[in-house]
Amino acid sequence: MSDVEALKAEKEKLINEMLELQKKFIEREHDGGISGKDYWASKDGLLKDYRQVYMEKAMRVVELSHQIVGSEP
């Protein structure tokens, strides 16, 4: 596997993980809603680290995209 193929595989894996996080978030929202307090300050379950984890994955996807095409972020 080439370096570019490995980067693309990592990017695809991260995107799939992000989609799964979004799916779980939407399911939770539809089941009973999510209060602002839960979203911003939850200390357990899905929302505990949701924003941070999602942002880290998103930023890595951006970095990978730049590496794949050889551009600067």
C-alpha positions in Angstrom: 0.0 0.0 0.0 1.4 3.4 -0.9 1.6 6.3 1.4 -1.3 8.1 -0.4 -3.4 4.9 -0.2 -2.7 4.6 3.5 -3.7 8.3 4.0 -6.9 7.7 2.0 -7.7 4.6 4.1 -7.2 6.5 7.3 -9.4 9.4 6.0 -12.2 7.0 5.0 -12.1 5.3 8.4 -12.3 8.7 10.2 -15.2 9.8 8.0 -17.1 6.6 8.7 -16.5 7.1 12.5 -17.8 10.6 12.2 -20.9 9.5 10.4 -21.5 6.9 13.1 -21.1 9.6 15.8 -23.6 11.8 13.9 -26.1 8.9 13.6 -25.9 8.1 17.3 -26.3 11.8 18.1 -29.4 12.2 15.9 -30.9 9.0 17.3 -30.5 10.4 20.8 -31.9 13.7 19.8 -35.0 12.1 18.2 -35.5 9.8 21.3 -35.9 12.6 23.7 -34.0 15.6 22.7 -30.7 17.0 23.9 -30.6 20.0 26.1 -28.0 22.7 25.7 -26.7 21.7 29.2 -26.3 18.1 28.1 -24.6 19.1 24.9 -22.1 21.5 26.5 -21.6 20.0 29.9 -22.5 16.3 29.9 -20.2 14.2 32.1 -21.3 10.8 30.9 -22.5 8.8 27.9 -22.3 9.8 24.2 -22.2 13.5 24.9 -19.3 13.4 27.4 -16.6 13.9 24.9 -18.7 14.2 21.7 -17.7 17.7 20.6 -14.0 17.2 21.3 -13.8 13.8 19.7 -15.7 14.9 16.6 -13.6 18.0 16.2 -10.4 16.0 16.5 -11.5 13.6 13.8 -12.6 16.5 11.6 -9.3 18.3 11.9 -7.4 15.1 11.1 -9.6 14.6 8.0 -8.6 18.1 6.9 -4.9 17.4 7.5 -5.1 14.1 5.6 -6.9 15.8 2.7 -4.0 18.3 2.4 -1.4 15.5 2.7 -3.1 13.5 0.0 -3.1 16.4 -2.6 0.2 17.8 -1.4 -1.1 21.2 -0.3 -0.6 23.3 2.8 -3.3 23.7 5.4 
